[in-house]
Amino acid sequence: MPADRLLRYLEIKVHHAIQRRRWRRIDVVGAYDRSCAVSELEKDDKQFNHERPTAAHSGDSLELRCFPGRDYVHHYGLVVATYLEMTGTRDTEVRVHLPGEATMRRALEQLRLDLSVTELVVVGWGLDAFTDRAGWVSGPGFASKQDRLGGVPVTYLGFAHSIWGDVAGRVVQRLAELGATRVVYVGKVGGLDPAVEPNTTLATGSRSLLGAELVEWRDFFGGTLGDVDGVIEGLHVSSPSILLEDVDWLADQPREASFVDPEIGWMGRAAADADIEFGYLHVISNNLALPFDQDLSNERGADVVARRRRLTGHIRELVAARLSGGSAASPALG
C-alpha cells in the first residue's frame, strides 16, 4: 500500500488520544474495558465491528485496551508504532503486552447462546444482507438473532468488538462447546492474485496456512462453489497483521496461495479440533499483489459500499442454496 494510503488507514484505526498529543509511553494490553475513553473514530452507523480499543492515561503514559487476543494486541501495537513513525513521533516508547491463555478464555465465556434448534451459525461482517435489525438479542460485546435461511433455522452472531486473528478461533471453539455443528464466517480477505480486482469477487476454500502448519477442515460448502462465476476457491494464508504483509512477505508465500486474512486459519483449526463443519465466503476487498484504486484506505467510499452490498447479498444466496440443496446465480457487478 502506498505511504499516503497507509497513513490514511492508520488514521482511521488509531485512537484519537494518540493523534492529539505526545505520550512518553504507550502500553497496548489485552483487556475489554468500555468504561474508559472510547475512540471518537468509532463508526456509530455500523451494527457490528464498530468498537475500537479504548484508552486510559496516567500522567504521560497511555494504556490502550484491546479485546484480549494475541494477534489483535500485536496488530494494534504495530498500528500505533507505525503511525507514530510515519508522523515523526519517534520519542514515544510503545510496549505490547500479549494476554495470557486464561485472560483470552475468560473474555469469551460470557458468550452464551441456545443453539439447540440451530442448523447453522453465521458469524461476522455483512449480516445486514442476511436479516434486518429487528429481533436481535444483545449480550456483552455481541448480539445474536434466530431466523430461518434456506428453509432451516439459523443463528446470526455479530460482535461489537473485533474478533481479530486467534480470537476468532476461540469464538468457533466456544460455539462448538455451546452445541454448534456448522459455522460459516462472512468477512473480507486480501487477494494475492494480481488479476483479481477488489470488490468484484468472492473467496472460499477449505485449507489455510497457519504459520508452518497446513490447516484443513470439513467444509460447509463441500467444494460446491468452485464452478460458480465470481467465486474463487483457493489456498488461504493466515497473517496476524496487514502491516506485516509487505513485498518480502508476499514473495515468501507459496505460488498457489490466493487469499490472506487474520482469522480463517484459526477458525478452521478450531472447527477441525471440535469435529464440526466450517466454511468461509468472503469479499476480496484489496489486492496485495497489484495496486488498485480500491484498497483498505477508502473502504467507506460509495462505490466500494455498493459493490460490497451486492456481494454480501450473493453470499446470502449461496449459503441459503447450500442449506436448501439448490443453486444460486452469480451477481452482475460493475
C-alpha positions as CSV (number, residue, x, y, z in Angstrom):
1,M,0.0,0.0,0.0
2,P,1.5,3.4,-0.9
3,A,2.6,5.5,2.1
4,D,-0.2,8.1,1.8
5,R,-2.9,5.4,1.7
6,L,-1.2,3.5,4.6
7,L,-1.2,6.7,6.7
8,R,-4.9,7.2,5.9
9,Y,-5.7,3.6,7.0
10,L,-3.7,4.2,10.3
11,E,-5.5,7.5,11.0
12,I,-8.8,5.6,10.8
13,K,-7.7,3.0,13.2
14,V,-5.5,4.7,15.8
15,H,-7.1,6.1,19.0
16,H,-7.8,9.9,18.9
17,A,-5.8,10.3,22.2
18,I,-2.6,9.5,20.2
19,Q,-3.4,11.9,17.5
20,R,-4.0,14.8,19.8
21,R,-0.8,14.8,22.0
22,R,2.5,13.2,22.5
23,W,3.0,10.5,25.1
24,R,6.1,9.3,26.9
25,R,5.0,5.7,26.8
26,I,2.1,3.8,25.3
27,D,1.2,0.3,26.6
28,V,-1.0,-1.9,24.4
29,V,-2.8,-4.6,26.5
30,G,-5.5,-7.2,26.2
31,A,-8.5,-6.0,28.3
32,Y,-12.1,-5.5,27.2
33,D,-13.0,-2.2,29.0
34,R,-15.7,0.1,27.7
35,S,-15.6,2.2,30.9
36,C,-12.6,4.3,29.9
37,A,-12.1,6.6,26.9
38,V,-13.8,5.3,23.8
39,S,-12.3,6.3,20.5
40,E,-14.1,9.2,18.8
41,L,-13.3,7.4,15.5
42,E,-15.7,4.5,16.1
43,K,-18.2,4.0,13.3
44,D,-21.5,4.5,15.0
45,D,-23.5,3.7,11.9
46,K,-22.4,0.1,11.9
47,Q,-24.3,-2.6,13.8
48,F,-21.1,-4.7,14.4
49,N,-17.3,-4.4,14.5
50,H,-17.6,-0.7,15.4
51,E,-15.8,-0.8,18.7
52,R,-12.1,0.1,18.8
53,P,-9.5,-0.2,21.6
54,T,-10.2,2.1,24.5
55,A,-7.7,4.3,26.4
56,A,-6.8,5.2,29.9
57,H,-4.0,7.6,30.9
58,S,-1.8,8.3,33.9
59,G,0.4,11.3,33.6
60,D,2.4,11.0,30.4
61,S,1.6,7.3,29.9
62,L,-1.3,5.9,27.9
63,E,-2.8,2.4,28.1
64,L,-4.7,1.1,25.1
65,R,-7.1,-1.7,25.9
66,C,-7.9,-4.2,23.2
67,F,-10.2,-7.2,23.2
68,P,-8.0,-9.9,24.5
69,G,-6.3,-11.8,21.7
70,R,-2.6,-12.2,20.9
71,D,-2.9,-11.3,17.2
72,Y,-5.1,-8.3,17.9
73,V,-2.8,-6.8,20.6
74,H,0.2,-7.5,18.4
75,H,-1.6,-5.9,15.4
76,Y,-2.7,-2.8,17.3
77,G,0.7,-2.3,18.7
78,L,2.0,-2.3,15.1
79,V,-0.7,0.2,14.2
80,V,0.3,2.6,16.9
81,A,4.1,2.2,16.3
82,T,3.7,2.6,12.5
83,Y,1.5,5.7,12.9
84,L,4.0,7.3,15.3
85,E,6.9,6.5,13.0
86,M,5.1,8.0,9.9
87,T,4.1,11.1,11.8
88,G,7.6,11.7,13.1
89,T,6.9,10.9,16.7
90,R,9.9,8.7,17.5
91,D,10.4,9.6,21.2
92,T,7.3,7.6,22.4
93,E,8.0,4.1,23.8
94,V,5.4,1.6,22.6
95,R,5.1,-1.6,24.7
96,V,3.0,-4.6,23.7
97,H,1.8,-6.9,26.4
98,L,0.3,-10.1,25.0
99,P,-2.6,-11.6,27.0
100,G,-2.3,-15.0,28.7
101,E,-4.5,-18.0,27.9
102,A,-6.7,-17.6,31.0
103,T,-7.5,-13.9,30.1
104,M,-8.3,-14.8,26.5
105,R,-10.5,-17.7,27.5
106,R,-12.5,-15.7,30.1
107,A,-13.1,-13.0,27.5
108,L,-15.4,-15.3,25.6
109,E,-17.0,-17.2,28.4
110,Q,-19.8,-14.7,28.5
111,L,-20.9,-15.8,25.0
112,R,-24.0,-17.8,25.8
113,L,-26.4,-18.9,23.1
114,D,-29.2,-21.5,22.9
115,L,-28.3,-23.4,19.7
116,S,-30.5,-26.4,20.4
117,V,-32.6,-25.9,17.2
118,T,-30.0,-24.2,15.0
119,E,-28.7,-25.8,11.8
120,L,-26.0,-23.2,11.2
121,V,-24.3,-20.3,12.9
122,V,-23.4,-17.4,10.6
123,V,-20.7,-15.2,12.2
124,G,-19.1,-12.0,11.1
125,W,-19.5,-9.0,8.8
126,G,-22.3,-8.0,6.4
127,L,-25.0,-9.7,8.4
128,D,-27.4,-6.9,7.3
129,A,-27.5,-8.7,4.0
130,F,-28.9,-11.8,5.7
131,T,-31.5,-10.3,8.0
132,D,-32.9,-7.0,9.3
133,R,-32.1,-5.2,12.5
134,A,-35.2,-6.3,14.3
135,G,-35.2,-9.2,16.8
136,W,-31.5,-9.1,17.8
137,V,-30.7,-10.1,21.4
138,S,-27.7,-8.3,22.9
139,G,-25.1,-9.7,25.2
140,P,-21.7,-8.3,26.4
141,G,-20.0,-7.3,23.2
142,F,-22.2,-9.3,20.9
143,A,-25.7,-9.8,19.6
144,S,-27.5,-12.8,18.1
145,K,-30.7,-13.5,16.2
146,Q,-32.5,-16.7,15.4
147,D,-34.1,-16.7,12.0
148,R,-34.6,-19.0,9.0
149,L,-32.5,-19.3,5.9
150,G,-32.8,-21.8,3.0
151,G,-35.8,-23.3,4.9
152,V,-33.9,-24.2,8.1
153,P,-33.3,-22.5,11.4
154,V,-30.1,-20.5,11.7
155,T,-28.5,-18.2,14.3
156,Y,-26.7,-15.0,13.3
157,L,-23.9,-13.8,15.5
158,G,-22.2,-10.4,15.4
159,F,-19.7,-8.8,17.6
160,A,-19.4,-5.1,18.5
161,H,-15.6,-5.6,19.0
162,S,-13.1,-7.1,16.7
163,I,-12.6,-10.9,16.7
164,W,-9.2,-10.4,15.0
165,G,-6.9,-13.4,14.5
166,D,-6.8,-16.0,17.2
167,V,-9.9,-14.5,18.9
168,A,-12.0,-15.8,16.0
169,G,-10.7,-19.3,16.6
170,R,-11.8,-19.1,20.2
171,V,-15.2,-18.0,19.0
172,V,-15.6,-21.2,17.0
173,Q,-14.3,-23.2,19.9
174,R,-16.9,-21.6,22.2
175,L,-19.7,-22.2,19.6
176,A,-18.8,-25.8,19.5
177,E,-19.0,-26.0,23.3
178,L,-22.5,-24.5,23.0
179,G,-23.6,-27.2,20.6
180,A,-22.9,-25.7,17.1
181,T,-22.3,-28.3,14.4
182,R,-21.9,-25.9,11.4
183,V,-20.4,-22.4,11.3
184,V,-20.0,-20.0,8.4
185,Y,-17.8,-16.9,8.6
186,V,-18.6,-14.0,6.4
187,G,-15.9,-11.2,6.0
188,K,-13.2,-9.7,3.9
189,V,-9.8,-11.1,2.7
190,G,-6.9,-9.6,0.8
191,G,-6.2,-11.1,-2.6
192,L,-2.8,-12.4,-3.7
193,D,-3.6,-12.8,-7.4
194,P,-2.9,-9.6,-9.4
195,A,-5.6,-10.5,-11.8
196,V,-8.4,-10.1,-9.2
197,E,-9.9,-6.6,-8.9
198,P,-11.0,-5.8,-5.3
199,N,-14.7,-5.9,-4.5
200,T,-15.7,-7.9,-7.5
201,T,-15.1,-11.5,-6.4
202,L,-15.8,-13.9,-3.5
203,A,-13.2,-16.1,-1.9
204,T,-13.7,-19.6,-0.3
205,G,-11.8,-22.8,0.4
206,S,-11.0,-25.5,3.0
207,R,-7.3,-25.0,3.7
208,S,-5.2,-22.4,5.4
209,L,-1.5,-21.9,6.1
210,L,-1.3,-21.0,9.8
211,G,2.4,-20.3,10.3
212,A,4.1,-23.5,9.1
213,E,1.0,-25.6,9.6
214,L,-1.4,-26.5,6.8
215,V,-4.9,-26.5,8.4
216,E,-7.7,-28.4,6.8
217,W,-11.3,-28.7,7.9
218,R,-14.7,-30.2,6.9
219,D,-16.0,-27.5,4.5
220,F,-19.6,-26.4,5.0
221,F,-19.8,-25.7,1.2
222,G,-18.3,-29.1,0.4
223,G,-16.4,-27.9,-2.6
224,T,-19.6,-26.9,-4.4
225,L,-18.6,-23.3,-5.2
226,G,-15.6,-24.0,-7.5
227,D,-17.7,-23.6,-10.6
228,V,-19.7,-20.6,-9.5
229,D,-18.9,-17.5,-11.5
230,G,-17.4,-14.7,-9.3
231,V,-16.2,-17.2,-6.7
232,I,-12.6,-18.3,-6.3
233,E,-11.7,-21.4,-4.3
234,G,-8.1,-21.4,-3.1
235,L,-5.5,-21.7,-0.5
236,H,-5.7,-19.2,2.3
237,V,-2.8,-17.8,4.3
238,S,-3.3,-16.6,7.9
239,S,-1.4,-13.4,8.9
240,P,-1.6,-11.6,12.3
241,S,-1.4,-8.1,10.8
242,I,-1.7,-6.4,7.4
243,L,1.3,-4.3,8.5
244,L,3.5,-7.4,8.2
245,E,2.3,-8.1,4.6
246,D,4.9,-6.3,2.6
247,V,6.7,-7.2,-0.6
248,D,9.1,-9.6,1.2
249,W,6.2,-11.3,2.9
250,L,4.4,-11.7,-0.4
251,A,7.4,-13.2,-2.1
252,D,7.6,-15.8,0.7
253,Q,4.1,-17.1,0.1
254,P,3.6,-20.3,-2.0
255,R,2.5,-19.7,-5.6
256,E,-0.8,-21.4,-5.0
257,A,-1.8,-19.0,-2.2
258,S,-4.8,-17.0,-3.1
259,F,-6.0,-15.0,-0.1
260,V,-4.9,-13.7,3.3
261,D,-6.6,-12.6,6.5
262,P,-6.0,-13.0,10.2
263,E,-9.0,-15.2,11.2
264,I,-9.7,-18.1,8.9
265,G,-6.9,-20.4,9.7
266,W,-7.6,-20.1,13.4
267,M,-11.3,-20.8,12.9
268,G,-10.7,-23.7,10.6
269,R,-8.3,-25.3,13.1
270,A,-10.8,-24.8,16.0
271,A,-13.5,-26.4,13.8
272,A,-11.3,-29.4,12.9
273,D,-10.4,-29.8,16.6
274,A,-14.1,-29.9,17.5
275,D,-15.0,-32.0,14.5
276,I,-17.6,-29.6,13.2
277,E,-18.2,-28.1,9.8
278,F,-16.8,-24.7,9.0
279,G,-16.9,-22.6,5.9
280,Y,-16.0,-19.1,4.8
281,L,-17.2,-16.9,2.0
282,H,-15.5,-13.6,1.9
283,V,-15.3,-10.4,-0.3
284,I,-11.8,-9.9,-1.7
285,S,-11.5,-6.4,-0.5
286,N,-8.0,-5.4,-1.6
287,N,-5.1,-6.8,-3.6
288,L,-1.6,-7.2,-2.2
289,A,0.0,-8.2,-5.5
290,L,-1.0,-5.2,-7.6
291,P,-2.2,-1.7,-6.6
292,F,-5.8,-0.9,-7.4
293,D,-7.8,2.2,-6.8
294,Q,-9.9,0.4,-4.1
295,D,-8.0,-0.7,-1.0
296,L,-8.3,-0.7,2.8
297,S,-7.8,3.1,2.9
298,N,-11.0,4.0,1.1
299,E,-13.4,1.3,2.3
300,R,-16.1,3.9,3.1
301,G,-16.4,5.2,-0.4
302,A,-19.9,4.9,-2.0
303,D,-18.8,2.7,-4.9
304,V,-17.0,0.3,-2.5
305,V,-20.0,0.1,-0.2
306,A,-22.4,-0.5,-3.2
307,R,-20.2,-3.3,-4.6
308,R,-19.9,-5.0,-1.2
309,R,-23.6,-4.8,-0.7
310,R,-24.2,-6.7,-3.9
311,L,-21.5,-9.3,-3.0
312,T,-22.8,-9.9,0.5
313,G,-26.3,-10.4,-1.0
314,H,-24.8,-13.1,-3.2
315,I,-23.1,-14.7,-0.2
316,R,-26.6,-14.9,1.4
317,E,-27.9,-16.6,-1.7
318,L,-25.1,-19.1,-1.8
319,V,-25.4,-20.0,1.9
320,A,-29.2,-20.4,1.5
321,A,-28.7,-22.6,-1.6
322,R,-26.3,-24.9,0.3
323,L,-28.8,-25.2,3.2
324,S,-31.7,-26.0,0.8
325,G,-29.7,-28.1,-1.6
326,G,-30.3,-25.7,-4.5
327,S,-28.0,-23.4,-6.5
328,A,-27.6,-19.6,-6.8
329,A,-26.8,-17.4,-9.8
330,S,-23.9,-15.1,-9.9
331,P,-24.3,-11.4,-9.4
332,A,-23.8,-8.7,-12.0
333,L,-21.0,-6.4,-10.8
334,G,-19.9,-3.1,-12.3
